[in-house]
Amino acid sequence: MDNGRNLFRYRTERSGKVVLEGGGVIDCLIRDISSGGVRLEVTNPDQVPDKFVLTIHGMPDKRRCRVTWRTGNKLGVEYL
């Protein structure tokens, strides 16, 4: 797979949560994942801040993240 990325992304359909700094969460769907980040889908992308904590169902770690791109309801996110 050569898509211009340095890291291979694995397709998935895991549920996740964008944890907001002031409290609250936004449900999301993880569409693919790599060691450096994820591509996720949300219902209301305008509500997702540029930096947040991400939890992924079935994975124990919470990850600090930064949005690198936004297209429609999809977001590219890198781990910080």
Secondary structure, DSSP 8 states (H G I E B T S, - for coil): --SS-SS--EEEEEEEEEE-TTS-EEEEEEEEE-SSEEEEE-S-GGGS-SEEEEEETT---EEEEEEEEEETTEEEEEE-
